[in-house]
Amino acid sequence: MGFEGKPLACRNASREEMKAYANQLKQRGKGAIEIALTRQVGVLEQDQCELLDFLLEESGRPVTFIALFDRDDIPEAVRDTLRRAAPQIAKGARPQTSPLPLTRECNMDNPFAFAAFPAWKRVFADTSKEAQKKVYADPSFRTQFKADLKNPTGFSDWRRVVVHDVRNPALKHLERKSIAQIAQEQGKDSVDAFLDTVLADDLDTELTISSWNTREDRMRELLNNPAILMALGDGGAHVDMLCDAGYPTYLLGTWVREKQAITLEEGVRKLTSDPADLFGLRDRGRLRKGAPADVAIFDPAAIGSSNHGERRHDLPGGAKRIVMPSRGVEYTVVNGALTWEQGRLTDAKAGVVLRG
């Protein structure tokens, strides 16, 4: 959402442009198409399946699409999407998901995480602190927001919205508590408890929100589905809100070692040869004679990362970014050169740009 609560400009490629790109891939005979189908995250509609069909036919190459998150606000969305897209998956379409729950930080000075709710257009129409305070205190805004929450939009469970940090010393006892906990303790509706806390903290409250991929039974289904690609990083687009870079080590630490949802061998395959094969990188993703020596050496008893990143205030002006440190990665070799050694980078720069 941009100025005055209006959606930011974006552009969809035309059918002709997509056809031209697909034909380039067909002529090259390698590579893959990656496309965002995020009209409603986790929900694939029939016209989107038809688009996948078009791209598969025109390119003759695999097509991978984002984002297949399991949503507890639409409990059967992923299963329905996989059933609907089964013909396209059989032809080479690969949905992407992450083994991580989608966890992001939200600063109430710029509450981007709530922008999809219609009631919040008022908040973004005038983002000055005083204007926002008036909106949050307005009973009609609260009523509309409560109504918005009845429709699936981004989250539906206040147990997964946690107060991470407050400035007001009188509110410090609320840190690390969910909004649901706070509401129960105060005898309030969750929306009222949330907005009352924000106002009492002069809008300086910071939250963590875990939206999707949180149900263990459904995640086991996704992890064991051979059609699903383990991927889905945000590419640094929202560095002050989230960091998904830890998904490989989270997969190996949490889902392989701790929960034993998949074997170690399958976890490694999902992170190496599976994506390499999809994108046509035929000499990567496997340990074999004659292949480039790209090797990650890790301790299977220690490998892992958290499901939520750490804060670093090291951007220009002391601005915040989220990072996801790993555990248990001892060495990384790129093209035969040691680039990571027991917790530190070396001076080696042996990587090259790969093209499928």
C-alpha positions as CSV (number, residue, x, y, z in Angstrom):
1,M,0.0,0.0,0.0
2,G,1.3,3.4,-0.9
3,F,0.3,7.1,-0.4
4,E,-3.3,7.6,0.7
5,G,-3.7,3.8,1.1
6,K,-3.6,3.2,-2.7
7,P,-2.0,0.0,-4.0
8,L,1.5,0.4,-5.3
9,A,1.9,0.2,-9.0
10,C,2.8,-3.2,-10.4
11,R,2.8,-4.8,-13.8
12,N,1.7,-8.1,-15.1
13,A,3.5,-9.5,-18.2
14,S,1.2,-9.8,-21.2
15,R,0.4,-13.2,-22.7
16,E,2.5,-12.2,-25.8
17,E,5.5,-11.4,-23.6
18,M,5.2,-14.6,-21.7
19,K,4.9,-16.6,-25.0
20,A,8.1,-14.9,-26.3
21,Y,10.0,-15.7,-23.2
22,A,8.7,-19.3,-23.2
23,N,9.8,-19.7,-26.8
24,Q,13.3,-18.6,-25.9
25,L,13.5,-21.3,-23.3
26,K,12.3,-23.9,-25.8
27,Q,15.0,-22.9,-28.3
28,R,17.7,-23.1,-25.6
29,G,16.4,-26.5,-24.4
30,K,17.3,-25.7,-20.8
31,G,16.2,-23.5,-17.9
32,A,12.9,-23.2,-16.2
33,I,10.2,-20.6,-15.7
34,E,9.5,-19.2,-12.2
35,I,6.2,-17.3,-11.8
36,A,4.4,-15.7,-8.8
37,L,0.8,-16.8,-8.6
38,T,-0.1,-14.8,-5.5
39,R,-3.6,-13.4,-6.2
40,Q,-4.5,-15.3,-3.1
41,V,-1.5,-17.0,-1.5
42,G,-1.8,-20.8,-1.3
43,V,-4.9,-20.8,-3.5
44,L,-4.6,-21.6,-7.2
45,E,-7.7,-20.9,-9.3
46,Q,-8.7,-22.4,-12.6
47,D,-7.4,-19.6,-14.8
48,Q,-4.0,-19.8,-13.1
49,C,-3.9,-23.5,-13.9
50,E,-4.6,-22.6,-17.5
51,L,-1.7,-20.1,-17.4
52,L,0.6,-22.9,-16.2
53,D,-0.6,-25.1,-19.0
54,F,0.1,-22.3,-21.5
55,L,3.7,-21.8,-20.2
56,L,4.4,-25.5,-20.0
57,E,3.2,-26.0,-23.6
58,E,5.0,-22.9,-25.1
59,S,8.3,-23.5,-23.3
60,G,8.6,-27.3,-23.2
61,R,10.4,-26.6,-19.9
62,P,9.4,-27.0,-16.2
63,V,7.5,-24.2,-14.6
64,T,7.8,-23.5,-10.9
65,F,5.3,-21.3,-9.1
66,I,5.0,-19.5,-5.8
67,A,3.8,-19.5,-3.1
68,L,2.3,-22.7,-1.7
69,F,1.9,-21.9,2.0
70,D,-0.4,-24.0,4.3
71,R,-3.0,-21.6,5.7
72,D,-4.9,-22.4,8.8
73,D,-7.3,-19.5,7.9
74,I,-8.2,-21.5,4.7
75,P,-7.6,-25.0,6.1
76,E,-7.9,-27.0,2.9
77,A,-6.4,-24.5,0.5
78,V,-3.2,-26.4,-0.2
79,R,-4.9,-29.7,-0.6
80,D,-7.4,-28.1,-3.0
81,T,-4.7,-26.4,-4.9
82,L,-2.7,-29.6,-5.3
83,R,-5.8,-31.4,-6.6
84,R,-6.7,-28.6,-9.0
85,A,-3.2,-28.3,-10.3
86,A,-2.6,-32.1,-10.6
87,P,-2.7,-32.1,-14.4
88,Q,-0.2,-29.3,-14.7
89,I,2.1,-30.9,-12.0
90,A,2.0,-34.1,-14.1
91,K,3.3,-32.1,-17.0
92,G,6.2,-30.5,-15.1
93,A,4.8,-27.7,-12.9
94,R,6.4,-27.5,-9.5
95,P,4.9,-25.5,-6.6
96,Q,7.3,-24.0,-4.1
97,T,7.1,-23.8,-0.4
98,S,9.3,-23.2,2.6
99,P,9.9,-25.5,5.5
100,L,9.8,-22.3,7.7
101,P,6.7,-20.8,9.1
102,L,6.2,-17.4,7.5
103,T,7.3,-15.2,10.3
104,R,7.8,-11.4,10.0
105,E,8.3,-8.4,12.2
106,C,5.8,-5.5,12.2
107,N,6.6,-2.0,13.4
108,M,3.5,-0.1,14.2
109,D,4.9,3.1,12.8
110,N,4.6,1.4,9.4
111,P,2.2,-1.6,9.9
112,F,2.7,-3.1,6.5
113,A,1.6,-6.5,7.7
114,F,-2.0,-5.3,8.0
115,A,-2.2,-3.4,4.7
116,A,-4.4,-6.1,3.1
117,F,-7.3,-5.5,5.5
118,P,-9.7,-3.0,4.0
119,A,-10.2,-1.1,7.3
120,W,-6.5,-0.2,7.3
121,K,-6.6,2.0,4.2
122,R,-7.4,4.8,6.7
123,V,-4.2,4.1,8.5
124,F,-2.1,4.5,5.3
125,A,-4.0,7.6,4.1
126,D,-2.2,9.7,6.7
127,T,0.8,7.9,8.3
128,S,1.6,10.7,10.8
129,K,1.7,9.4,14.4
130,E,-1.1,11.6,15.5
131,A,-3.4,10.6,12.6
132,Q,-2.7,6.9,13.2
133,K,-3.5,7.2,16.9
134,K,-6.9,8.7,16.1
135,V,-7.7,5.8,13.7
136,Y,-6.6,3.2,16.2
137,A,-8.8,4.8,19.0
138,D,-11.9,5.1,16.7
139,P,-14.5,2.5,17.6
140,S,-15.8,2.4,14.0
141,F,-12.3,1.4,12.8
142,R,-12.1,-1.4,15.4
143,T,-15.5,-2.6,14.4
144,Q,-14.6,-2.7,10.7
145,F,-11.3,-4.4,11.4
146,K,-13.1,-7.1,13.5
147,A,-15.4,-7.7,10.5
148,D,-12.4,-7.9,8.1
149,L,-10.8,-10.6,10.2
150,K,-13.8,-12.9,9.4
151,N,-12.5,-13.1,5.8
152,P,-9.2,-14.9,5.1
153,T,-6.6,-12.2,4.3
154,G,-3.3,-12.8,6.1
155,F,-3.8,-14.3,9.5
156,S,-6.7,-15.4,11.7
157,D,-5.0,-16.4,14.9
158,W,-4.0,-13.8,17.5
159,R,-2.0,-16.6,19.3
160,R,0.6,-16.1,16.5
161,V,0.9,-12.4,16.9
162,V,3.5,-11.7,19.7
163,V,4.6,-8.5,21.3
164,H,8.3,-8.5,20.6
165,D,9.4,-5.1,21.9
166,V,7.8,-2.1,23.7
167,R,9.3,1.3,24.7
168,N,6.9,2.1,27.6
169,P,8.5,0.6,30.7
170,A,5.0,0.0,32.2
171,L,4.3,-2.4,29.3
172,K,7.5,-4.5,29.5
173,H,5.6,-7.4,31.1
174,L,3.8,-7.8,27.8
175,E,6.9,-8.7,25.8
176,R,7.0,-12.2,24.5
177,K,3.3,-12.6,25.1
178,S,0.8,-13.2,22.3
179,I,-2.1,-10.8,21.7
180,A,-4.4,-13.7,22.6
181,Q,-2.7,-14.1,26.0
182,I,-2.9,-10.4,26.6
183,A,-6.5,-10.3,25.7
184,Q,-7.3,-13.2,28.0
185,E,-5.5,-11.6,30.9
186,Q,-7.2,-8.2,30.3
187,G,-10.6,-9.7,29.6
188,K,-10.8,-7.9,26.2
189,D,-11.4,-8.8,22.6
190,S,-8.1,-9.4,20.8
191,V,-8.4,-6.4,18.5
192,D,-9.1,-4.1,21.5
193,A,-6.2,-5.6,23.5
194,F,-3.9,-5.2,20.5
195,L,-4.8,-1.6,19.7
196,D,-4.9,-0.5,23.3
197,T,-1.4,-1.8,23.7
198,V,-0.2,0.0,20.6
199,L,-1.7,3.3,21.8
200,A,-0.3,2.9,25.4
201,D,3.2,2.4,23.8
202,D,2.8,5.5,21.6
203,L,2.9,3.3,18.5
204,D,6.4,2.1,19.2
205,T,5.3,-1.5,19.6
206,E,7.1,-4.1,17.5
207,L,5.4,-7.4,16.8
208,T,6.3,-10.8,15.3
209,I,3.6,-12.5,13.2
210,S,3.7,-16.2,12.3
211,S,1.1,-16.6,9.6
212,W,1.4,-19.8,7.6
213,N,3.2,-23.1,7.4
214,T,2.6,-23.6,11.1
215,R,0.6,-26.8,11.3
216,E,3.0,-29.7,11.7
217,D,0.7,-32.4,10.2
218,R,0.2,-30.4,7.0
219,M,3.9,-29.6,6.8
220,R,4.7,-33.2,6.9
221,E,2.4,-33.7,3.9
222,L,4.2,-30.9,2.0
223,L,7.7,-32.2,2.8
224,N,6.9,-35.7,1.7
225,N,5.2,-34.6,-1.6
226,P,7.8,-35.2,-4.4
227,A,6.2,-32.5,-6.6
228,I,6.9,-29.7,-4.2
229,L,10.1,-27.7,-4.4
230,M,11.8,-26.6,-1.2
231,A,12.7,-23.0,-2.0
232,L,10.9,-19.7,-1.5
233,G,13.2,-16.9,-0.3
234,D,12.2,-13.2,-0.3
235,G,15.4,-12.1,-1.9
236,G,16.0,-9.3,0.6
237,A,12.9,-7.5,-0.4
238,H,11.8,-6.7,3.2
239,V,15.0,-6.8,5.2
240,D,13.5,-5.0,8.2
241,M,10.6,-7.5,8.4
242,L,11.8,-11.0,7.6
243,C,14.7,-13.3,6.5
244,D,14.0,-16.7,5.0
245,A,17.6,-17.5,4.2
246,G,17.7,-20.1,6.9
247,Y,15.3,-22.5,5.3
248,P,18.0,-25.1,4.2
249,T,19.4,-25.4,7.7
250,Y,16.0,-25.3,9.3
251,L,14.9,-28.1,7.0
252,L,17.9,-30.2,8.1
253,G,17.8,-29.3,11.8
254,T,14.1,-29.2,12.5
255,W,12.4,-31.5,10.0
256,V,15.1,-34.0,9.5
257,R,16.9,-34.4,12.9
258,E,14.3,-33.2,15.4
259,K,10.9,-34.2,13.9
260,Q,12.2,-37.0,11.6
261,A,9.6,-36.0,9.0
262,I,12.0,-36.9,6.2
263,T,15.4,-38.7,6.0
264,L,18.7,-36.9,5.9
265,E,19.3,-38.2,2.4
266,E,16.0,-36.8,1.2
267,G,16.6,-33.5,2.9
268,V,19.9,-33.1,1.2
269,R,18.4,-34.1,-2.2
270,K,15.7,-31.5,-1.8
271,L,18.3,-28.8,-1.3
272,T,20.8,-29.9,-4.0
273,S,20.1,-32.2,-7.0
274,D,16.3,-31.5,-7.0
275,P,16.5,-27.7,-7.7
276,A,19.6,-28.2,-9.9
277,D,17.7,-30.6,-12.1
278,L,14.7,-28.4,-12.3
279,F,16.7,-25.4,-13.5
280,G,18.8,-27.4,-15.9
281,L,22.1,-27.1,-14.0
282,R,23.2,-30.6,-15.0
283,D,26.7,-30.4,-13.6
284,R,25.6,-29.2,-10.1
285,G,23.8,-30.6,-7.1
286,R,25.7,-33.9,-6.9
287,L,29.1,-35.2,-5.6
288,R,30.6,-36.9,-8.6
289,K,33.9,-37.0,-10.5
290,G,34.3,-34.2,-13.0
291,A,31.7,-32.0,-11.5
292,P,32.5,-28.5,-10.0
293,A,33.5,-29.0,-6.3
294,D,30.6,-27.2,-4.7
295,V,30.4,-28.8,-1.2
296,A,28.7,-28.0,2.0
297,I,30.1,-29.8,5.0
298,F,27.9,-29.8,8.1
299,D,27.5,-31.6,11.4
300,P,24.1,-33.4,11.3
301,A,23.9,-33.4,15.1
302,A,24.2,-29.6,15.2
303,I,22.9,-28.3,11.8
304,G,20.0,-25.9,12.2
305,S,18.6,-22.4,12.6
306,S,15.7,-20.7,14.3
307,N,12.3,-20.1,12.8
308,H,12.7,-16.4,13.3
309,G,15.7,-14.2,12.5
310,E,17.9,-12.0,14.6
311,R,18.0,-8.2,14.5
312,R,21.0,-6.3,13.4
313,H,21.2,-2.5,13.4
314,D,24.1,-2.2,10.9
315,L,22.5,-0.6,7.9
316,P,23.2,3.1,7.0
317,G,21.9,5.3,9.8
318,G,21.7,2.3,12.2
319,A,18.6,1.0,10.4
320,K,17.4,-2.5,11.2
321,R,17.7,-5.7,9.2
322,I,16.8,-9.3,10.0
323,V,19.4,-12.0,9.6
324,M,19.2,-15.8,10.0
325,P,22.5,-17.2,11.4
326,S,23.1,-20.9,10.9
327,R,24.4,-23.6,13.2
328,G,26.5,-26.6,12.4
329,V,27.9,-25.6,9.0
330,E,31.6,-26.2,9.3
331,Y,32.9,-25.6,5.7
332,T,31.6,-24.4,2.4
333,V,33.6,-25.1,-0.8
334,V,32.8,-23.3,-4.0
335,N,34.4,-24.5,-7.2
336,G,37.1,-26.1,-5.1
337,A,37.9,-23.0,-3.0
338,L,37.2,-22.9,0.7
339,T,34.9,-19.9,1.2
340,W,33.5,-20.6,4.7
341,E,35.5,-22.1,7.5
342,Q,34.1,-22.7,11.0
343,G,32.1,-19.6,11.4
344,R,33.9,-17.1,9.2
345,L,34.2,-16.1,5.5
346,T,37.6,-16.6,3.8
347,D,38.9,-14.3,1.1
348,A,38.1,-16.8,-1.7
349,K,35.9,-15.6,-4.5
350,A,35.6,-18.6,-6.7
351,G,31.9,-18.4,-7.6
352,V,30.6,-17.8,-11.1
353,V,27.1,-16.9,-12.4
354,L,25.2,-20.0,-13.5
355,R,22.7,-20.0,-16.3
356,G,20.2,-22.8,-16.8
